[in-house]
Amino acid sequence: MWWDAWALRRPDMPSTEASFAVAKGKVIAINELAREAGLFRGMQRRAAESLVPNAHVIEHDPVGDARRFEPLVQLIEEVVPRVEIVEPGLIFVPITGAINYYGGEQQVVDLLVNSLEQAVGDGARFGVADQPFAARCAAALATEQPIIVRDDAKFLASRDLSVLPNPDVVDTFRWLGIDTLGDLAALPRAAVASRFGNIGLEAHRLASGDTQTVSPRIIPEDLVVNKTFEAPLLFVQQVEFVARELASELMAGLRAAGVAPRVIVIQVESAAGSLRERTWRSTDPLSQVAIGERVGWQMRTWLESKKGVGSGIVSLKLAPLELSGEGRQLGFLEDTAAVQQAEQALTRLQSVVGPDNVVTARRQGGRTPAEQVRWQPWGEEDAELERVAIAPWPGRTPGPAPSLVPPTPVPLAVEWDRGMPSRVRLRSQWVEVLNWAGPWRRVGRWWKEEEAVDEYQIVTSAGAILCHVREGGSTFMAALYD
């Protein structure tokens, strides 16, 4: 079942305006008015806004989406007990048992359609097939009526390659003259695996309509992680800490076994003794970050739901299913053990000092060194950059880039001789200026009450400094060079 614009199903969304939701700078959901204006999923935000400048734009809110989606999942569970969530708005429902109970595929689909229409109205697309990928493709084609696929391979043969999850592989196959899944499936599987590795092999399996390959082994108990809490978890911050910590512990055991899960079962016990369970599925093997996000979303939803675990969480269990042993091609000098230890150490550190105090840097556009870095909490999905890095940025600070940029400029004592810097005071002593460059006039953003400054690069025997001279002659250290 798929709601293609679930991110827009919010009470505050206007019904008479073109609207779309964005994540990481790309459009992920559009309404009908935006589609008629030429917008499509996956296009860049800037292109969408230039095409429809008056459109209503919202940032993707996965936690809010999950919270609004939970009542629908509970409604579906009244018809079919097991539900596998890919993301809010997209779920897989294994109906083999329900077919035997209700008497057929059409009967099961009719029950689900009727119950969901009464709760949320129209908008859901239904696809039924033997394997998840074919069912997802069928749902994308469905409109008012569900599509029931009788032969996965035959149905997929005419589908365009763009339905594959990896766009890089799609571009490569198109360059080779392959445009449909049928064309890809007709190639010898051994040749595809030899040329493209595991990524190409997985694409060939999907195109051929094969059941998704999973590990048939029984999941060892030592790969299942379970944690109990003396004091029930009641607050969102506690939930986020625990979700990251358990995701790290789970992935440590899975890496040691050389496998990765496509499905995660989350089970919690409330302080009142009730048990809740939810299954999350992914087309690709789940990473530690992806597991932590999904556990966090689900636990927050249960804490805030009326039918959830309002009394608090006293136990959390994560069980990996459908283990993939294919893994990925490692680099010759890649040290996976060191990466694992670093991730575990960072996760423990976040639980002590808080997630906002363990951050990573990403390069972005800007004129000053401070503007060219975007900080975000470690382990979080990359957010949209504030400024594009590839833009020319005329007037930016000349290279090389400094090695240290303080959060705010530090006052600096500089002596000047006929407009040229001659000495700089470093702590208790003065050092001679050996070389310097500048000034470069930088006009501040007056609408943010920023001052205009003259920027200098000064080299001394103790190191190099980037300094700003403000109106009135006061000087500040803006950055240090190695």
N, C-alpha and C positions, 0 to 999 in steps of 0.2 A: 504494500500500500504506500502511495506516494502523494504527498501534498507539495506540489512544486513551488509554492510561494508561502510556505509555512512561516518564514521569518517575517512576513508582512501581516500575518493574522494577529494583529494587536488591537486592543480597544481604541488606541489613539490614532490609528491610521485613517486618513481621509478616504472616502469612497469615490470622490468625484475628481481626483487628481492622479496624474501619472506618478507612480511610486516605485522605488526599488531599494533593496538592501545591499550593503557592500561589506566585504571582508577582505583584508589584505589588499585593498586598492582595486578589487574586482567586484563586479556585480554578481550576486549569488541568488537573487530572487527579484522578480518583476511582476507587476500586476498587468491586467489586460490592456489598460490605457498606455502603459509604458511599452508593451510589446507592439502595439499598433503604431507607436512613434518610432519604431526601429530598434529598440533596445533588445539585448539578448543576454542570457546568462554567460558569464565569463569575460565580457568586455571590460575594458579599463574604466575606472570611475570617471576620469577626466573626459574620456570620449563620451560617456553616457550623459554627463552634465552639460557638455557642449551641445549635444544633440537635443536634450530636453532641459533647458536651463531652469525652468520653473518646477521641475519634478520634486516630489517630497522624498528626501534621502534619509535613511536610517542606518546606523552602524549595527553590524551583526551582534546579537546578544544571545549566545548559546545557552547561558544559564536560564534566562527568561523564556527562551524557546522550549527548553526541556521542562520547565515548570508548567507552561501552558499545554504541553503535549501529554503530560502524565495522566490527566483524566481520560484521554482517548485510549491510552494504552490499557488502563484499568477496564474500560468499557469493552475493548477487544478481548481481554482475558476472560470475560464472562462467557464468551462464545468459544474461544480457543485458548486453553490454559497457557501455552508457551508463546511468548512474543520476543523477537530479537530486534533490538533497535540499532540502526546504523547511525542515525542522527535524528534530531527532532524533525519530524515530517517524513521520514523514510523508515519503514520497518518491514521485516520479513516475518511471516507467520507460517510455520510448518503445519499443514492441514491434513496430513495423511490419516491421523487418528480421527480427526473431526469428520472426514469424508465417510468413514465407516459408521460413525455415530449418527450423522445427520442424513446420510443416504446419497451423497454425491457432491461433486465440486460446486455445481451451480447452487445447490441448496446452502452450502457453507458461505459462498460469496454473497448470496441474497441476504442471509442473516446479518452479515457484517455490514453490507451496504445500508440496510434498513436501520440498524442500530446507530450507525455513524451519522446518517442523514438527519435523524431525529436530534442528535446531540450537537452537531456543528454545521449542518447543512451540506451543500455540495462542495466539491473541490478535491475530493479524494479520487485517485486513479488506482485501479486494481489490475494486476497482472498475475496470472497463474501459470506456472511452468514447473518442470521437474527440478531445475536448479536455480539458485538465486539470481545469477546474471541474466538468464533468459526472462525470468519473472520481472526483473527490474526494467529490461528493455520493453517488455509487453506493457508495463504500467506507464512508461513514457509515451507510448503510442495510444493508450486508452484515453477516451474522452468521457462520454456519458455512460457507456457500457463497458464492463470489464472485458478484458481479452484473456481467453483461456487457450493456452498453447498445448497442442497435442504432440508435436514433434519439435524439440528444442533446436536440433541442428538445422532442420528445414526452415524454421522460423528465423533463425539468426543469419542464415546465408545471405539474405538480401539487405541486411542492416549495414549502414555505413560504418567505417572504421572509427568514426568519432565517438562511438559509444564505449570504446575501450577506456579503461581508467587512466592509462599512461599516455599523455599527449606526445611525449618525445618518441615513443614507439610508433604512434600513429603517423607522425611526420616522416619517419624513416621508411615505413611501409609504403606510404604514398609516393615517396621519391622512387621507390622500386616499381611503381605502377600497380600497387595493390590498393583497391578502393573499398572493398566490401569484406565482411567477415567470411563470406563464402570463398572469396579469392584466397584469403589467408588460410582457411581450413584446408584448401586443396593442396597446399604446400606440404612436402614431407616433414613430419614433426621432428625427425632427427636432424634434418638440415637446419630448421629454424632454431632448435636448441643449440646446435653447434655454432651458428652465426651470432645469435642474440642472447644466449645464456638463459638464465631463469626468467628474466622479464619477457623475452620472446616466447619461451615455452608456456608461460602462464597465459599470454595473449592467445596463443594457438589453441590451448585447451578451452578457453572461454569461447573463441570463435567456433570451435567444433561442437559446442554444446555438451562437453563432458562434465560430469559431476565434479565439483571443486575438490581437488585432491587434498586430503587431510591425513594426519597420522592416525592409523587405526589402533594404536596402542592405548592401553588404559592409563589415565593420567595418574602418575605416582602421587601419593599423599604429600611427599616432601615438596612438590611443586605448587601445592595449594597453600596459600597464606591465610592465617587467621589471627585476629587480634581482639582482645577483650579490654574493656575499660572499666576501672573501678568507679569512676564518676562518669555518668552518661554524657555523651557529646550533645550539646544543645545549641552551639553557636557555629555560624558559618566558618569563622576563622579556624576553629578546631577541625572542622570537616576537611578543609583544604590542606591543612598540615598532614592529617592522617592519610588522605588520599595519595599525596605525593610519596609519603614514607612507605606505604604498602605497595605502591606501584614499583618503587625502587627495589623493595625486597622480593617481589614477585619476579621481576625481570632478571634479578641476579641469579635466581635458581634456574630460570628458563635458559639464560645464556650459558650457564654451566652445562646444561643438557643439550645445547646446540639447537634449540627450537624456539619458535615464537608463536603466539596464539593469534588466531583470527577471531575468536569468540571469547568473551569474558563474562562469567556469571558472578554477579554481585549479590551477596546475601547479608542482610543485617538483622539483628535482634534488638528489639526495643526494650526499654526499662520495664514496660508492662508485660513483656514475655511474648509479644507477637513477632512473627518472622515475615520478612519481605524479601523477595528475590526478583532480580531483573537481569536479562541477558542483552549484551551489546555485541554486535557483529561488525566486521570490517572486511572489505574486499582484499586489502593488503594486510600482512601481519602487523599487529598493533605494536607500537613503540611504547617506551616507558612514559613519555609525555602524553601520548594519546590515552593510555590506560588511566593515568592520573586525572586527566581532564574528565573522562567519562565517569569515573568513580566519584569525583567531586560534584559533577552535575547531578548524578542520581541521588547521592546522599543529601545534597541541599534540597532537591525536590521533595524527597521523603520527609525531611525535617519540616518543610514549609507547607506540606500537603495535609488536608484535613483527614485523609484516609492513610496517611503515612505513618511516621513514628514520632508523633508530637511529644511523647514522653522522654525522648532522647535515645541515643544509640549506645548500647553496651557491648555489642559484638559486631565485627565486620569480617567477612570471609570473601576471598577472591579465588575463583577456580578458573584456570585457563582450559579452553576446549579447542578442538580442531587445530592441533599443533602442526605448524609447518616446519619441516626439517630441511627445506631447500636453502634457507638462509640467504646470504648475499656473498658476492665475491669480495674477499678481503684484499686490501693492499699488501704488498710484499713486506713492508715494514710496519704494518698496522698492529698496534698493541691493544687488543680488546680488553685484556685484564686491567690495564691502566685506566682505560676509559670507564670501565665498570666501577673501579675503586673511586675515581673522581666523581662520578655521578652519585654514588652512595654518600660520599663525604659532603657534597653540596646539598643533598637532600637532608642529611642530619643537621647541617649548619642552618638551613632554612627553618627547621623546626625549633631551633634555639633562638635565632635573632629575628625571625620573621621573613616571609617571602620577599618583601620589598627591599630588604637589606642585602640580598644576594642577587646581583644583577649581571647581565652580559651587555656588551656594546655591539651596535651595528652602525656601519657607516651610512651616512645620508648626506644630502646636500646642505650647503650653508656657506656663509662668508667667513665666519670666525671659527677657530678650532672647536669651541664649545658647541656651536650649532651643528657641526659635522658629525656628531655622535648621538645616536639614539639609544638610551638605556631602557632595559626592560627586565623584569624579574626572571631569573634563570628558570628554565623548564616551561615557561609559557610559550604558546604559539606566537610566532612572529607577527607583530601588529603592523598596520600600515605605516609606512614612513611618512614623517611630516613634510619632508622636502626630498625631491628626486635627486639622487646622487649624480646622475649623468648630465644634468643641466650645466651650462658653462659657468654660472656664478661669477660674473665680472666683479672685480673689486675684492675678491676673497684674499685672505692672508697668503702671501707667497710661500712656497715650499722651502725647505722640508717641513713636515708636520712636527709640531712640538711633542715631547714625550709626557709632559705633565700639565694638565689644565685644572687649576683650582675651581671650585664651585662658584666663587665670586672673586673678582680681582682684588689683589692684596696691595695695600699702599707701599710705595717704593720711593726711596730718596735718591734723586739723580741730580748731579751738578751739570750745568750747561755752560758752554763757552761759545759765545756768538752764535747761538742757535743749534750748536752741536753738543751731544752728550759727551762729557769728559770723564766723569767718575760716577760709580754706583756704590751705594752703601749696602753692604751685605752683613747683617747682624751688627757687630761692633766695629767693623773696619770698612774703609773705603778701598775699592779696587778700580784700577784704570780701565777705561774702555779701549779695547784693541781695534774694534771695527764696528761699524753700524750701517744700517740701511733704513730708508724712509725719509720723511714721513709719508704714510698713506692716509689720506683723509677718509674717515668713515662717518657718514651721516647716520645718526641714530634714528630709530623708528619713533618719531615724535608722538604718534598716537598711543605709544606705550610709555611716554615720558622718558625715553632714552636720550642721553646726551651725545652730541657729536664729539669724536675723539680723533687724535692723530696717533697713528700706530707706528712703532719703531721696533726693529730687531737690533738688539745690542749684544755684542760679543765681548766678554771679559775673560781674564785668566781663570776665573772660577766657574765659568759656564756661560751659556747664551740665554738671553731673556727676550720675550715678546712683551712690550709694555705699551700702555695707553696713556696718552697725555690729554687730560680733559681741559675744558675751558677754565681759565684761571691759573693753569700751570701745574695742577696736582697730577702726579704720576702714579700709575698702578701696574703691578706685574700681572699680565693676563695669561702667561704660559711660560714654561721652561723647556729648553732643548737639551738633548744629551750632549 
